[in-house]
Amino acid sequence: MNKKVLITGSGLGGLTTALRLANRGYQVEIVEKFSTPGGRLNQIKKDGFTFDMGPTFFSMTYEFDEFATDAGIEIPFTFRELDTLYAVNFRGSEKRYFIHKDLDKLAEEFKDVEPDFKNKMEKFLKRGGDFFHAVEYKILKRNYNNIWDYLLAMSKVNPKYLPKLWRTVWDELDRHFESREVKEIFSLVAFFLGATPFDTPAIYTLLSYTELVHDGYHNVEGGMYKIVEGLTGEAKKKNITIHYNTEIVDYRDENGALKSLVDQNGKKWEADIFVVNSDAAYFRGKVFKRPEFSEEKLDKMRWTLAPFTLYLGIDKKLDEVPLHNYFLGDNFEEYSKKVFKNTITFEKPYYYVNVVSRSDPGSAPAGKDALFVLCPVPDLRFKKDWSDKEIITRNIISDLSERMHIDLDKHIISQTVMTPEDWGNAFNLYKGSGLGLGHDLRQIGSFRPKNFDEKYANVFYVGATTLPGTGLPMAVISSKLVTERIIKKYGLLHT
Ligand SMILES: Cc1cc2nc3c(=O)[nH]c(=O)nc-3n(C[C@H](O)[C@H](O)[C@H](O)COP(=O)(O)OP(=O)(O)OC[C@H]3O[C@@H](n4cnc5c(N)ncnc54)[C@H](O)[C@@H]3O)c2cc1C
């Protein structure tokens, strides 16, 4: 018997779930609030420039391979492994540290600040790697029906890793390295998770292993949005329709099951099964109006950093700027601990810069460059008013100009700014939090919002705020987990 699935949201989690289910014979339809597909993995086209809106690189490409096989398609885009992962500059210094996978080259970068670097790094990465392989299948890539299930899974992991639960990423680096530069640079993985190394459990040092040893970092030929273009192309072949500018705001139930979701125009979208790719905590509060996910309760949860992003078109080539860069200051610990609570000014911000057109020349007209800047800032709980966005923009541009020895202001011919408010409004991100719910111990595993609904047996969730967590490969794993649940309940409709 045919079953209709309605997916709310066309983010990476929604699209990959749609394709996995369509390959099992489910009839899939998607409703999307935004005007284009992809969610945070979106695109901005302006003044002849093309920018990826959010993600710029990722690891664990093999999750996309697994997805393609499962969905019965060829991967419709081309990965490109980054040779140099990124460069880091500290304010007040001309030195740039280039982060390579090759440990000899990496050791050369740190030879003046960290004696015996290679040996120390090998030990650090070995520990991260051992832990990664100990938990990858036992904990990360699996569903939990309840807390006992989760605790049982945890009990199967060697107890020698237990201290990683209460140590922080910073503590772990501090046990292995002495120099401020090494510790600060390799603690940036905590920011990739949307938090700081001072409040992220040491278990996440496994990310250094995934970036430096296991799979490295990759982007996509022609820009990250090729992922979305490729997936929507495949969706079309499988008769999956996507309805844009359609926001789900209400619901109707009948006999204990969800009957339909209702959009902003009052139109009812009926289905047998519903998959929610909107934020799994926010949706439960905003649409299902569950008291456990009221604004008061959500405000008390730990959310990831909010993005302040700039998309700049430059009238010349910036050959002096590497592809991916982190520009850090000289007060790392103080800045990290204060920035998300809005208790430090943005006069001297920390930020990331990607020269988009370096890897994708088509994204800028000839002789010009496209720049993407991401500055982690407080979410709307801590900073509601973004009317100072022009001041923050000027601070970033003047700092970057100083550090690159070029008056960037004179060369900017296109400028777009997105504040946390804009991000929140575009994709229903709770209070503008960029990566969804944070990943401390109280918000992972069975403590994270579940990928099945508490009340309706025909409702499921996929994406950054449910299992397993944030980032592109995690969204792909999330679609695998939710598909497993649906198949277990409703079966294969055809093979
Ligand atoms: C600035 C930034 C930079 C990032 N950089 C990286 C990176 O370099 N590497 C990496 O791996 N990850 C990165 N990430 C994280 C990554 O983008 C996300 O983890 C991932 O894209 C989340 O996908 P998703 O499917 O969970 O959700 P989303 O992409 O948020 O998709 C959810 C979709 O649901 C829609 N929706 C929401 N509510 C409704 C509703 N009520 N009705 C209809 N539609 C609705 C939204 O509009 C959206 O399209 C970054 C994120 C940001 C914000």
Ligand as a Chemical Component Dictionary entry (heavy atoms), coordinates in Angstrom:
data_LIG
# 
_chem_comp.id                   LIG 
_chem_comp.type                 NON-POLYMER 
_chem_comp.pdbx_formal_charge   0 
_chem_comp.three_letter_code    LIG 
# 
loop_
_chem_comp_atom.comp_id 
_chem_comp_atom.atom_id 
_chem_comp_atom.alt_atom_id 
_chem_comp_atom.type_symbol 
_chem_comp_atom.charge 
_chem_comp_atom.model_Cartn_x 
_chem_comp_atom.model_Cartn_y 
_chem_comp_atom.model_Cartn_z 
_chem_comp_atom.pdbx_ordinal 
LIG C1  C1  C 0 26.796 30.272 9.135  1  
LIG C2  C2  C 0 26.848 28.782 9.198  2  
LIG C3  C3  C 0 27.998 28.120 8.794  3  
LIG C4  C4  C 0 28.063 26.724 8.846  4  
LIG N1  N1  N 0 29.196 26.098 8.411  5  
LIG C5  C5  C 0 29.244 24.752 8.382  6  
LIG C6  C6  C 0 30.368 24.104 7.793  7  
LIG O1  O1  O 0 31.312 24.748 7.304  8  
LIG N2  N2  N 0 30.369 22.722 7.780  9  
LIG C7  C7  C 0 29.316 21.985 8.288  10 
LIG O2  O2  O 0 29.378 20.744 8.245  11 
LIG N3  N3  N 0 28.236 22.593 8.845  12 
LIG C8  C8  C 0 28.174 23.948 8.882  13 
LIG N4  N4  N 0 27.061 24.579 9.382  14 
LIG C9  C9  C 0 25.978 23.747 9.955  15 
LIG C10 C10 C 0 25.063 23.177 8.873  16 
LIG O3  O3  O 0 24.664 24.205 8.009  17 
LIG C11 C11 C 0 23.820 22.593 9.519  18 
LIG O4  O4  O 0 24.155 21.701 10.565 19 
LIG C12 C12 C 0 22.963 21.824 8.508  20 
LIG O5  O5  O 0 22.858 22.504 7.279  21 
LIG C13 C13 C 0 21.602 21.631 9.138  22 
LIG O6  O6  O 0 20.751 20.977 8.232  23 
LIG P1  P1  P 0 19.281 20.605 8.713  24 
LIG O7  O7  O 0 18.694 19.778 7.652  25 
LIG O8  O8  O 0 19.308 20.072 10.079 26 
LIG O9  O9  O 0 18.492 21.996 8.897  27 
LIG P2  P2  P 0 18.267 23.307 8.031  28 
LIG O10 O10 O 0 19.340 23.523 7.054  29 
LIG O11 O11 O 0 18.017 24.403 9.004  30 
LIG O12 O12 O 0 16.913 23.010 7.238  31 
LIG C14 C14 C 0 15.659 23.098 7.840  32 
LIG C15 C15 C 0 14.684 23.667 6.825  33 
LIG O13 O13 O 0 13.371 23.687 7.399  34 
LIG C16 C16 C 0 12.731 24.898 7.002  35 
LIG N5  N5  N 0 11.690 25.175 7.996  36 
LIG C17 C17 C 0 11.866 25.480 9.300  37 
LIG N6  N6  N 0 10.669 25.634 9.914  38 
LIG C18 C18 C 0 9.735  25.428 8.971  39 
LIG C19 C19 C 0 8.307  25.460 8.995  40 
LIG N7  N7  N 0 7.612  25.701 10.120 41 
LIG N8  N8  N 0 7.634  25.246 7.823  42 
LIG C20 C20 C 0 8.324  24.975 6.673  43 
LIG N9  N9  N 0 9.682  24.925 6.604  44 
LIG C21 C21 C 0 10.356 25.155 7.745  45 
LIG C22 C22 C 0 13.836 25.920 6.997  46 
LIG O14 O14 O 0 13.507 27.055 6.232  47 
LIG C23 C23 C 0 15.001 25.098 6.421  48 
LIG O15 O15 O 0 15.037 25.204 5.016  49 
LIG C24 C24 C 0 26.958 25.976 9.348  50 
LIG C25 C25 C 0 25.790 26.648 9.746  51 
LIG C26 C26 C 0 25.731 28.032 9.672  52 
LIG C27 C27 C 0 24.469 28.737 10.088 53 
# 
loop_
_chem_comp_bond.comp_id 
_chem_comp_bond.atom_id_1 
_chem_comp_bond.atom_id_2 
_chem_comp_bond.value_order 
_chem_comp_bond.pdbx_ordinal 
LIG C1  C2  SING 1  
LIG C2  C3  SING 2  
LIG C2  C26 DOUB 3  
LIG C3  C4  DOUB 4  
LIG C4  N1  SING 5  
LIG C4  C24 SING 6  
LIG N1  C5  DOUB 7  
LIG C5  C6  SING 8  
LIG C5  C8  SING 9  
LIG C6  O1  DOUB 10 
LIG C6  N2  SING 11 
LIG N2  C7  SING 12 
LIG C7  O2  DOUB 13 
LIG C7  N3  SING 14 
LIG N3  C8  DOUB 15 
LIG C8  N4  SING 16 
LIG N4  C9  SING 17 
LIG N4  C24 SING 18 
LIG C9  C10 SING 19 
LIG C10 O3  SING 20 
LIG C10 C11 SING 21 
LIG C11 O4  SING 22 
LIG C11 C12 SING 23 
LIG C12 O5  SING 24 
LIG C12 C13 SING 25 
LIG C13 O6  SING 26 
LIG O6  P1  SING 27 
LIG P1  O7  DOUB 28 
LIG P1  O8  SING 29 
LIG P1  O9  SING 30 
LIG O9  P2  SING 31 
LIG P2  O10 DOUB 32 
LIG P2  O11 SING 33 
LIG P2  O12 SING 34 
LIG O12 C14 SING 35 
LIG C14 C15 SING 36 
LIG C15 O13 SING 37 
LIG C15 C23 SING 38 
LIG O13 C16 SING 39 
LIG C16 N5  SING 40 
LIG C16 C22 SING 41 
LIG N5  C17 SING 42 
LIG N5  C21 SING 43 
LIG C17 N6  DOUB 44 
LIG N6  C18 SING 45 
LIG C18 C19 SING 46 
LIG C18 C21 DOUB 47 
LIG C19 N7  SING 48 
LIG C19 N8  DOUB 49 
LIG N8  C20 SING 50 
LIG C20 N9  DOUB 51 
LIG N9  C21 SING 52 
LIG C22 O14 SING 53 
LIG C22 C23 SING 54 
LIG C23 O15 SING 55 
LIG C24 C25 DOUB 56 
LIG C25 C26 SING 57 
LIG C26 C27 SING 58 
# 
